[in-house]
Amino acid sequence: METYTTINHDQRFQHEALITIELGTLKKIFENRPLKSIITLSCKCSDCGNDLLIDITHMPGGFGFNGGFLVEYAPDKYLVKCNNCYEALGG
């Protein structure tokens, strides 16, 4: 299993370990590993800071996520949320 870790460099957010994801980056990860159907992202929830392992599946219509959610905060940029924080948003 390959695990990818990223750190947010966007200074609008104070939590050091926040993660922002661009869908183009996910597409490139899958394109560079054509035999991989699932990758695992190791990150922290942007709200509570809990550690997350999110399995990401590349599907014909986009991406499937297990273990957390992506919430768009700017065009084509997403924050990671754990299940509890996502539900608190009304998800």
URSUL-V627483 format. One record per run of one state. SS is the DSSP state (A for helix, B for strand, O for the rest). FROM is the first residue (numbers start at 1). LEN is the number of residues. Records with the same first field share a line. If there is no record, write none. Layout:
SS=FROM-LEN  FROM-LEN
//
This chain:
O=1-2  6-14  33-5  45-6  60-2  67-2  75-2  82-1  89-3
B=3-3  20-3  38-7  51-9  62-5  69-6  77-5
A=23-10  83-6
//
